[in-house]
Amino acid sequence: MTRTTIISLLFLLTFLPLLTLAPQGAQAQLAAAAEEAAATSDGSAGAADSLPVPRFVSLATGEVNLRTGPGMRYPVKLVVRKSGLPVEVVREFDVWRQVRDIDGDEGWVHKSMLSGRRSVIVKTQVQTLLRKADSGAKPVAKLEPGVIARLQTCKGAWCEVNASGYNGWIKKETIWGVYPDEAFKE
């Protein structure tokens, strides 16, 4: 058993009893966090010594507290209520990750609140999702600024994404959550 698997199991054993005592909204949040901790037992949201910094990840739950420092004793600076939102890990300390969002807001979160599943967000203008990685390809859908899509593949200047069930290609320069020179395959 790896260290991350043991930590995930301890997390589950710690918070599972709270599910029966917590209000229904909190139950869903705790269950999602427990599920994500189990899903990331391979270190996808990270062991501090094995993954590169900076890197992109996404928020695992629908409500995440960004703190002013790496620990529960630090006050909450901002509450983010958007599951799947891409964030960039810019620093690590023990089980805490300092993350930055598309607007440049930064804060510290526990690694269990992050997912290794990659997502992107449409930057500033309406973008056309295309059937192929070609500017002349047939359109699939229009994506408004702020739309979050699941990242599937990036090749050269194009990325394949899934946005609300629509699969297609979009120019890398029009989205945030992937580096300009990054090649990616889910």
Secondary structure, DSSP 8 states (H G I E B T S, - for coil): --HHHHHHHHHHHHHTTHHHHS-HHHHHHHHHHHHHHHHTTTSTT--TTTS-SSEEEEE-SS-EEEESSSSTTS-EEEEE--TT-EEEEEEEETTEEEEE-TT--EEEEEGGGEESS-EEEE-SS-EEEESSSSTTS-EEEEE-TT-EEEEEEEETTEEEEEETTEEEEEEGGGEESS-TT--EE-
